[in-house]
């Protein structure tokens, strides 16, 4: 279901406000080299399958730490085969190596609540 670690592309689509309470999708920006994996959950769907409602993301340095954009990820689809619309859950954080150089950006994604 998922590509090898670091082989996925996250597509961020900005939500642009056009009028009070109305938004449209802007041009998508691609971020290759990411790894997005489901977080273990006790939640179950009606058919008994585990419910994937939260994902851990590890992205290259330069991925925006704060974003309200809609994210879609290669390999993460709904039951109909459409890309699942996700959003950052909380904030992302840049992690540093032992020498103090930025190593990667990490955090969590969840279903988009528009």
N, CA, C and O atoms as a GROMACS GRO file, in nm:
protein
  456
    1UNK      N    1   0.081  -0.119   0.000
    1UNK     CA    2   0.000   0.000   0.000
    1UNK      C    3   0.086   0.126   0.000
    1UNK      O    4   0.048   0.225  -0.063
    2UNK      N    5   0.199   0.125   0.069
    2UNK     CA    6   0.285   0.242   0.076
    2UNK      C    7   0.417   0.214   0.007
    2UNK      O    8   0.466   0.101   0.004
    3UNK      N    9   0.475   0.319  -0.049
    3UNK     CA   10   0.606   0.307  -0.111
    3UNK      C   11   0.712   0.293  -0.003
    3UNK      O   12   0.683   0.304   0.116
    4UNK      N   13   0.836   0.268  -0.046
    4UNK     CA   14   0.946   0.259   0.049
    4UNK      C   15   0.962   0.391   0.123
    4UNK      O   16   0.926   0.497   0.071
    5UNK      N   17   1.014   0.382   0.243
    5UNK     CA   18   1.034   0.501   0.326
    5UNK      C   19   1.110   0.607   0.248
    5UNK      O   20   1.217   0.579   0.193
    6UNK      N   21   1.056   0.728   0.243
    6UNK     CA   22   1.122   0.838   0.173
    6UNK      C   23   1.094   0.844   0.025
    6UNK      O   24   1.155   0.925  -0.045
    7UNK      N   25   1.005   0.761  -0.026
    7UNK     CA   26   0.977   0.754  -0.168
    7UNK      C   27   0.842   0.817  -0.206
    7UNK      O   28   0.805   0.815  -0.323
    8UNK      N   29   0.770   0.872  -0.110
    8UNK     CA   30   0.639   0.928  -0.138
    8UNK      C   31   0.648   1.078  -0.166
    8UNK      O   32   0.740   1.146  -0.122
    9UNK      N   33   0.550   1.127  -0.241
    9UNK     CA   34   0.539   1.270  -0.267
    9UNK      C   35   0.415   1.322  -0.197
    9UNK      O   36   0.306   1.265  -0.211
   10UNK      N   37   0.431   1.431  -0.122
   10UNK     CA   38   0.318   1.499  -0.059
   10UNK      C   39   0.285   1.618  -0.148
   10UNK      O   40   0.372   1.696  -0.185
   11UNK      N   41   0.158   1.630  -0.181
   11UNK     CA   42   0.110   1.740  -0.265
   11UNK      C   43   0.030   1.835  -0.175
   11UNK      O   44  -0.075   1.798  -0.123
   12UNK      N   45   0.080   1.958  -0.157
   12UNK     CA   46   0.010   2.057  -0.075
   12UNK      C   47  -0.070   2.150  -0.165
   12UNK      O   48  -0.015   2.210  -0.258
   13UNK      N   49  -0.198   2.163  -0.137
   13UNK     CA   50  -0.287   2.249  -0.212
   13UNK      C   51  -0.336   2.361  -0.121
   13UNK      O   52  -0.411   2.334  -0.027
   14UNK      N   53  -0.295   2.486  -0.147
   14UNK     CA   54  -0.339   2.596  -0.061
   14UNK      C   55  -0.488   2.626  -0.078
   14UNK      O   56  -0.542   2.615  -0.188
   15UNK      N   57  -0.552   2.662   0.030
   15UNK     CA   58  -0.690   2.707   0.028
   15UNK      C   59  -0.688   2.859   0.022
   15UNK      O   60  -0.636   2.924   0.113
   16UNK      N   61  -0.742   2.916  -0.085
   16UNK     CA   62  -0.739   3.061  -0.106
   16UNK      C   63  -0.879   3.117  -0.081
   16UNK      O   64  -0.977   3.073  -0.141
   17UNK      N   65  -0.887   3.215   0.009
   17UNK     CA   66  -1.015   3.276   0.041
   17UNK      C   67  -1.055   3.371  -0.072
   17UNK      O   68  -0.979   3.460  -0.108
   18UNK      N   69  -1.175   3.350  -0.129
   18UNK     CA   70  -1.222   3.436  -0.237
   18UNK      C   71  -1.332   3.530  -0.188
   18UNK      O   72  -1.346   3.641  -0.241
   19UNK      N   73  -1.409   3.489  -0.091
   19UNK     CA   74  -1.513   3.569  -0.028
   19UNK      C   75  -1.531   3.519   0.114
   19UNK      O   76  -1.476   3.415   0.152
   20UNK      N   77  -1.608   3.592   0.190
   20UNK     CA   78  -1.634   3.548   0.327
   20UNK      C   79  -1.691   3.407   0.327
   20UNK      O   80  -1.798   3.383   0.270
   21UNK      N   81  -1.622   3.315   0.387
   21UNK     CA   82  -1.667   3.178   0.397
   21UNK      C   83  -1.649   3.093   0.272
   21UNK      O   84  -1.689   2.977   0.271
   22UNK      N   85  -1.591   3.150   0.167
   22UNK     CA   86  -1.570   3.074   0.044
   22UNK      C   87  -1.421   3.065   0.012
   22UNK      O   88  -1.349   3.165   0.016
   23UNK      N   89  -1.377   2.945  -0.020
   23UNK     CA   90  -1.239   2.919  -0.056
   23UNK      C   91  -1.233   2.839  -0.185
   23UNK      O   92  -1.327   2.768  -0.220
   24UNK      N   93  -1.122   2.851  -0.254
   24UNK     CA   94  -1.095   2.768  -0.372
   24UNK      C   95  -0.956   2.708  -0.354
   24UNK      O   96  -0.873   2.760  -0.280
   25UNK      N   97  -0.932   2.598  -0.425
   25UNK     CA   98  -0.800   2.535  -0.421
   25UNK      C   99  -0.705   2.610  -0.513
   25UNK      O  100  -0.739   2.639  -0.628
   26UNK      N  101  -0.586   2.643  -0.463
   26UNK     CA  102  -0.483   2.708  -0.542
   26UNK      C  103  -0.395   2.605  -0.611
   26UNK      O  104  -0.424   2.486  -0.606
   27UNK      N  105  -0.288   2.651  -0.674
   27UNK     CA  106  -0.198   2.557  -0.742
   27UNK      C  107  -0.123   2.468  -0.642
   27UNK      O  108  -0.076   2.515  -0.539
   28UNK      N  109  -0.114   2.342  -0.676
   28UNK     CA  110  -0.051   2.244  -0.587
   28UNK      C  111   0.101   2.252  -0.595
   28UNK      O  112   0.158   2.272  -0.702
   29UNK      N  113   0.165   2.236  -0.479
   29UNK     CA  114   0.312   2.232  -0.469
   29UNK      C  115   0.350   2.091  -0.425
   29UNK      O  116   0.297   2.040  -0.326
   30UNK      N  117   0.442   2.027  -0.499
   30UNK     CA  118   0.483   1.890  -0.469
   30UNK      C  119   0.609   1.889  -0.383
   30UNK      O  120   0.702   1.967  -0.405
   31UNK      N  121   0.611   1.797  -0.285
   31UNK     CA  122   0.727   1.777  -0.198
   31UNK      C  123   0.766   1.629  -0.205
   31UNK      O  124   0.713   1.548  -0.129
   32UNK      N  125   0.857   1.592  -0.296
   32UNK     CA  126   0.900   1.452  -0.305
   32UNK      C  127   0.995   1.415  -0.191
   32UNK      O  128   1.043   1.503  -0.119
   33UNK      N  129   1.020   1.286  -0.175
   33UNK     CA  130   1.115   1.237  -0.075
   33UNK      C  131   1.059   1.227   0.065
   33UNK      O  132   1.136   1.227   0.161
   34UNK      N  133   0.928   1.219   0.079
   34UNK     CA  134   0.864   1.211   0.210
   34UNK      C  135   0.832   1.065   0.245
   34UNK      O  136   0.830   0.978   0.159
   35UNK      N  137   0.807   1.043   0.372
   35UNK     CA  138   0.758   0.914   0.420
   35UNK      C  139   0.636   0.942   0.506
   35UNK      O  140   0.642   1.017   0.603
   36UNK      N  141   0.523   0.881   0.469
   36UNK     CA  142   0.399   0.899   0.543
   36UNK      C  143   0.344   0.760   0.574
   36UNK      O  144   0.315   0.683   0.483
   37UNK      N  145   0.330   0.729   0.702
   37UNK     CA  146   0.286   0.597   0.745
   37UNK      C  147   0.173   0.611   0.846
   37UNK      O  148   0.171   0.706   0.924
   38UNK      N  149   0.076   0.517   0.846
   38UNK     CA  150  -0.034   0.525   0.942
   38UNK      C  151   0.016   0.502   1.085
   38UNK      O  152   0.110   0.427   1.109
   39UNK      N  153  -0.050   0.570   1.177
   39UNK     CA  154  -0.022   0.553   1.319
   39UNK      C  155  -0.116   0.445   1.370
   39UNK      O  156  -0.234   0.444   1.336
   40UNK      N  157  -0.065   0.355   1.451
   40UNK     CA  158  -0.147   0.246   1.506
   40UNK      C  159  -0.268   0.304   1.576
   40UNK      O  160  -0.256   0.398   1.655
   41UNK      N  161  -0.383   0.248   1.549
   41UNK     CA  162  -0.507   0.299   1.606
   41UNK      C  163  -0.594   0.184   1.654
   41UNK      O  164  -0.592   0.076   1.596
   42UNK      N  165  -0.668   0.208   1.760
   42UNK     CA  166  -0.764   0.109   1.811
   42UNK      C  167  -0.899   0.127   1.743
   42UNK      O  168  -0.989   0.044   1.761
   43UNK      N  169  -0.915   0.235   1.665
   43UNK     CA  170  -1.043   0.262   1.599
   43UNK      C  171  -1.069   0.156   1.493
   43UNK      O  172  -0.977   0.109   1.427
   44UNK      N  173  -1.196   0.119   1.478
   44UNK     CA  174  -1.236   0.019   1.379
   44UNK      C  175  -1.352   0.071   1.296
   44UNK      O  176  -1.440   0.141   1.346
   45UNK      N  177  -1.350   0.034   1.167
   45UNK     CA  178  -1.462   0.068   1.081
   45UNK      C  179  -1.574  -0.033   1.107
   45UNK      O  180  -1.556  -0.129   1.182
   46UNK      N  181  -1.689  -0.011   1.044
   46UNK     CA  182  -1.803  -0.102   1.061
   46UNK      C  183  -1.772  -0.244   1.017
   46UNK      O  184  -1.827  -0.339   1.072
   47UNK      N  185  -1.681  -0.259   0.919
   47UNK     CA  186  -1.648  -0.393   0.870
   47UNK      C  187  -1.538  -0.460   0.953
   47UNK      O  188  -1.493  -0.570   0.920
   48UNK      N  189  -1.494  -0.394   1.062
   48UNK     CA  190  -1.396  -0.453   1.151
   48UNK      C  191  -1.252  -0.419   1.117
   48UNK      O  192  -1.162  -0.447   1.197
   49UNK      N  193  -1.227  -0.360   1.000
   49UNK     CA  194  -1.092  -0.322   0.960
   49UNK      C  195  -1.044  -0.204   1.044
   49UNK      O  196  -1.124  -0.122   1.089
   50UNK      N  197  -0.912  -0.196   1.065
   50UNK     CA  198  -0.855  -0.083   1.139
   50UNK      C  199  -0.882   0.046   1.063
   50UNK      O  200  -0.873   0.049   0.940
   51UNK      N  201  -0.913   0.150   1.134
   51UNK     CA  202  -0.940   0.280   1.072
   51UNK      C  203  -0.812   0.362   1.072
   51UNK      O  204  -0.753   0.388   1.178
   52UNK      N  205  -0.770   0.404   0.954
   52UNK     CA  206  -0.653   0.490   0.945
   52UNK      C  207  -0.701   0.634   0.951
   52UNK      O  208  -0.758   0.685   0.854
   53UNK      N  209  -0.678   0.700   1.063
   53UNK     CA  210  -0.725   0.837   1.076
   53UNK      C  211  -0.612   0.933   1.110
   53UNK      O  212  -0.634   1.054   1.120
   54UNK      N  213  -0.492   0.880   1.128
   54UNK     CA  214  -0.377   0.964   1.162
   54UNK      C  215  -0.252   0.901   1.101
   54UNK      O  216  -0.235   0.779   1.102
   55UNK      N  217  -0.165   0.987   1.047
   55UNK     CA  218  -0.042   0.941   0.981
   55UNK      C  219   0.076   1.020   1.033
   55UNK      O  220   0.064   1.139   1.061
   56UNK      N  221   0.190   0.955   1.044
   56UNK     CA  222   0.316   1.021   1.079
   56UNK      C  223   0.384   1.061   0.949
   56UNK      O  224   0.394   0.980   0.856
   57UNK      N  225   0.431   1.185   0.942
   57UNK     CA  226   0.501   1.232   0.824
   57UNK      C  227   0.645   1.265   0.859
   57UNK      O  228   0.671   1.329   0.961
   58UNK      N  229   0.737   1.222   0.775
   58UNK     CA  230   0.877   1.262   0.780
   58UNK      C  231   0.908   1.320   0.643
   58UNK      O  232   0.897   1.250   0.542
   59UNK      N  233   0.946   1.447   0.641
   59UNK     CA  234   0.966   1.518   0.514
   59UNK      C  235   1.104   1.582   0.512
   59UNK      O  236   1.164   1.607   0.617
   60UNK      N  237   1.156   1.608   0.392
   60UNK     CA  238   1.285   1.675   0.381
   60UNK      C  239   1.280   1.817   0.440
   60UNK      O  240   1.174   1.879   0.450
   61UNK      N  241   1.397   1.864   0.478
   61UNK     CA  242   1.410   2.002   0.527
   61UNK      C  243   1.357   2.095   0.418
   61UNK      O  244   1.386   2.076   0.299
   62UNK      N  245   1.281   2.195   0.457
   62UNK     CA  246   1.220   2.286   0.362
   62UNK      C  247   1.071   2.267   0.350
   62UNK      O  248   1.000   2.354   0.300
   63UNK      N  249   1.021   2.151   0.397
   63UNK     CA  250   0.877   2.129   0.401
   63UNK      C  251   0.821   2.228   0.503
   63UNK      O  252   0.878   2.241   0.611
   64UNK      N  253   0.711   2.298   0.472
   64UNK     CA  254   0.661   2.400   0.564
   64UNK      C  255   0.616   2.343   0.698
   64UNK      O  256   0.538   2.248   0.703
   65UNK      N  257   0.668   2.400   0.807
   65UNK     CA  258   0.632   2.354   0.940
   65UNK      C  259   0.489   2.392   0.976
   65UNK      O  260   0.418   2.317   1.043
   66UNK      N  261   0.446   2.509   0.930
   66UNK     CA  262   0.310   2.554   0.959
   66UNK      C  263   0.236   2.566   0.828
   66UNK      O  264   0.275   2.641   0.738
   67UNK      N  265   0.128   2.492   0.817
   67UNK     CA  266   0.049   2.497   0.695
   67UNK      C  267  -0.095   2.462   0.725
   67UNK      O  268  -0.123   2.372   0.804
   68UNK      N  269  -0.185   2.532   0.661
   68UNK     CA  270  -0.327   2.499   0.670
   68UNK      C  271  -0.372   2.442   0.536
   68UNK      O  272  -0.492   2.428   0.511
   69UNK      N  273  -0.277   2.408   0.451
   69UNK     CA  274  -0.306   2.356   0.318
   69UNK      C  275  -0.361   2.214   0.327
   69UNK      O  276  -0.344   2.144   0.427
   70UNK      N  277  -0.426   2.173   0.219
   70UNK     CA  278  -0.473   2.035   0.207
   70UNK      C  279  -0.358   1.951   0.152
   70UNK      O  280  -0.293   1.989   0.055
   71UNK      N  281  -0.334   1.838   0.215
   71UNK     CA  282  -0.227   1.749   0.170
   71UNK      C  283  -0.288   1.621   0.113
   71UNK      O  284  -0.379   1.562   0.171
   72UNK      N  285  -0.236   1.580  -0.001
   72UNK     CA  286  -0.265   1.446  -0.053
   72UNK      C  287  -0.130   1.378  -0.067
   72UNK      O  288  -0.029   1.443  -0.094
   73UNK      N  289  -0.129   1.247  -0.050
   73UNK     CA  290  -0.003   1.171  -0.049
   73UNK      C  291  -0.015   1.053  -0.144
   73UNK      O  292  -0.115   0.981  -0.143
   74UNK      N  293   0.088   1.034  -0.224
   74UNK     CA  294   0.090   0.916  -0.312
   74UNK      C  295   0.070   0.790  -0.229
   74UNK      O  296   0.141   0.768  -0.131
   75UNK      N  297  -0.027   0.707  -0.267
   75UNK     CA  298  -0.049   0.580  -0.200
   75UNK      C  299  -0.151   0.582  -0.089
   75UNK      O  300  -0.188   0.476  -0.037
   76UNK      N  301  -0.200   0.699  -0.049
   76UNK     CA  302  -0.301   0.707   0.057
   76UNK      C  303  -0.432   0.747  -0.009
   76UNK      O  304  -0.453   0.863  -0.047
   77UNK      N  305  -0.521   0.648  -0.021
   77UNK     CA  306  -0.648   0.668  -0.092
   77UNK      C  307  -0.764   0.622  -0.005
   77UNK      O  308  -0.746   0.547   0.090
   78UNK      N  309  -0.885   0.668  -0.041
   78UNK     CA  310  -1.005   0.623   0.029
   78UNK      C  311  -1.054   0.493  -0.033
   78UNK      O  312  -0.990   0.438  -0.123
   79UNK      N  313  -1.168   0.442   0.015
   79UNK     CA  314  -1.220   0.314  -0.034
   79UNK      C  315  -1.254   0.318  -0.182
   79UNK      O  316  -1.257   0.213  -0.247
   80UNK      N  317  -1.281   0.437  -0.237
   80UNK     CA  318  -1.315   0.450  -0.378
   80UNK      C  319  -1.191   0.471  -0.466
   80UNK      O  320  -1.202   0.483  -0.588
   81UNK      N  321  -1.072   0.474  -0.403
   81UNK     CA  322  -0.948   0.491  -0.478
   81UNK      C  323  -0.908   0.636  -0.501
   81UNK      O  324  -0.811   0.662  -0.572
   82UNK      N  325  -0.981   0.732  -0.442
   82UNK     CA  326  -0.947   0.873  -0.455
   82UNK      C  327  -0.845   0.911  -0.348
   82UNK      O  328  -0.848   0.856  -0.238
   83UNK      N  329  -0.753   1.005  -0.380
   83UNK     CA  330  -0.657   1.049  -0.279
   83UNK      C  331  -0.729   1.106  -0.156
   83UNK      O  332  -0.822   1.185  -0.170
   84UNK      N  333  -0.687   1.064  -0.038
   84UNK     CA  334  -0.747   1.116   0.085
   84UNK      C  335  -0.696   1.256   0.110
   84UNK      O  336  -0.576   1.283   0.096
   85UNK      N  337  -0.785   1.346   0.148
   85UNK     CA  338  -0.749   1.484   0.178
   85UNK      C  339  -0.712   1.492   0.326
   85UNK      O  340  -0.794   1.463   0.413
   86UNK      N  341  -0.588   1.532   0.351
   86UNK     CA  342  -0.533   1.536   0.487
   86UNK      C  343  -0.493   1.678   0.523
   86UNK      O  344  -0.485   1.766   0.438
   87UNK      N  345  -0.468   1.698   0.652
   87UNK     CA  346  -0.416   1.826   0.701
   87UNK      C  347  -0.319   1.799   0.814
   87UNK      O  348  -0.321   1.692   0.876
   88UNK      N  349  -0.234   1.897   0.842
   88UNK     CA  350  -0.139   1.885   0.951
   88UNK      C  351  -0.217   1.882   1.083
   88UNK      O  352  -0.306   1.963   1.104
   89UNK      N  353  -0.182   1.788   1.169
   89UNK     CA  354  -0.244   1.773   1.300
   89UNK      C  355  -0.150   1.835   1.402
   89UNK      O  356  -0.052   1.773   1.441
   90UNK      N  357  -0.181   1.957   1.445
   90UNK     CA  358  -0.091   2.031   1.533
   90UNK      C  359   0.009   2.108   1.449
   90UNK      O  360  -0.030   2.175   1.352
   91UNK      N  361   0.136   2.101   1.484
   91UNK     CA  362   0.241   2.167   1.406
   91UNK      C  363   0.350   2.066   1.374
   91UNK      O  364   0.371   1.970   1.447
   92UNK      N  365   0.417   2.090   1.264
   92UNK     CA  366   0.533   2.009   1.228
   92UNK      C  367   0.656   2.070   1.293
   92UNK      O  368   0.654   2.187   1.332
   93UNK      N  369   0.762   1.991   1.304
   93UNK     CA  370   0.883   2.039   1.371
   93UNK      C  371   1.006   1.993   1.296
   93UNK      O  372   1.014   1.878   1.252
   94UNK      N  373   1.103   2.083   1.281
   94UNK     CA  374   1.231   2.046   1.220
   94UNK      C  375   1.317   1.978   1.326
   94UNK      O  376   1.331   2.028   1.437
   95UNK      N  377   1.374   1.864   1.290
   95UNK     CA  378   1.462   1.789   1.380
   95UNK      C  379   1.605   1.806   1.331
   95UNK      O  380   1.631   1.814   1.211
   96UNK      N  381   1.698   1.811   1.426
   96UNK     CA  382   1.839   1.839   1.396
   96UNK      C  383   1.926   1.721   1.432
   96UNK      O  384   1.894   1.644   1.523
   97UNK      N  385   2.039   1.705   1.358
   97UNK     CA  386   2.133   1.597   1.388
   97UNK      C  387   2.225   1.640   1.502
   97UNK      O  388   2.209   1.749   1.556
   98UNK      N  389   2.321   1.554   1.538
   98UNK     CA  390   2.410   1.581   1.651
   98UNK      C  391   2.500   1.702   1.631
   98UNK      O  392   2.547   1.761   1.728
   99UNK      N  393   2.524   1.740   1.505
   99UNK     CA  394   2.609   1.855   1.476
   99UNK      C  395   2.527   1.984   1.467
   99UNK      O  396   2.584   2.092   1.446
  100UNK      N  397   2.396   1.975   1.483
  100UNK     CA  398   2.312   2.094   1.480
  100UNK      C  399   2.258   2.131   1.343
  100UNK      O  400   2.202   2.239   1.326
  101UNK      N  401   2.274   2.043   1.245
  101UNK     CA  402   2.222   2.069   1.111
  101UNK      C  403   2.080   2.014   1.100
  101UNK      O  404   2.049   1.908   1.154
  102UNK      N  405   1.994   2.088   1.031
  102UNK     CA  406   1.858   2.042   1.010
  102UNK      C  407   1.860   1.908   0.936
  102UNK      O  408   1.929   1.894   0.835
  103UNK      N  409   1.786   1.810   0.988
  103UNK     CA  410   1.789   1.674   0.935
  103UNK      C  411   1.659   1.640   0.860
  103UNK      O  412   1.664   1.589   0.748
  104UNK      N  413   1.544   1.668   0.922
  104UNK     CA  414   1.416   1.640   0.859
  104UNK      C  415   1.305   1.715   0.933
  104UNK      O  416   1.327   1.767   1.043
  105UNK      N  417   1.188   1.720   0.871
  105UNK     CA  418   1.069   1.780   0.932
  105UNK      C  419   0.974   1.666   0.964
  105UNK      O  420   0.951   1.580   0.880
  106UNK      N  421   0.920   1.664   1.085
  106UNK     CA  422   0.831   1.555   1.124
  106UNK      C  423   0.708   1.602   1.197
  106UNK      O  424   0.705   1.713   1.251
  107UNK      N  425   0.607   1.518   1.198
  107UNK     CA  426   0.483   1.548   1.268
  107UNK      C  427   0.373   1.452   1.226
  107UNK      O  428   0.400   1.338   1.189
  108UNK      N  429   0.249   1.499   1.234
  108UNK     CA  430   0.135   1.412   1.206
  108UNK      C  431   0.036   1.479   1.111
  108UNK      O  432   0.025   1.601   1.105
  109UNK      N  433  -0.034   1.394   1.037
  109UNK     CA  434  -0.143   1.437   0.949
  109UNK      C  435  -0.271   1.367   0.994
  109UNK      O  436  -0.265   1.259   1.052
  110UNK      N  437  -0.384   1.429   0.967
  110UNK     CA  438  -0.514   1.371   0.997
  110UNK      C  439  -0.610   1.405   0.884
  110UNK      O  440  -0.577   1.485   0.796
  111UNK      N  441  -0.728   1.347   0.885
  111UNK     CA  442  -0.829   1.376   0.783
  111UNK      C  443  -0.858   1.525   0.781
  111UNK      O  444  -0.869   1.589   0.886
  112UNK      N  445  -0.872   1.580   0.662
  112UNK     CA  446  -0.899   1.722   0.645
  112UNK      C  447  -1.042   1.752   0.688
  112UNK      O  448  -1.136   1.685   0.646
  113UNK      N  449  -1.055   1.855   0.772
  113UNK     CA  450  -1.186   1.898   0.820
  113UNK      C  451  -1.213   2.036   0.763
  113UNK      O  452  -1.175   2.136   0.823
  114UNK      N  453  -1.279   2.043   0.648
  114UNK     CA  454  -1.297   2.169   0.578
  114UNK      C  455  -1.415   2.246   0.613
  114UNK      O  456  -1.437   2.354   0.558
   0.00000   0.00000   0.00000
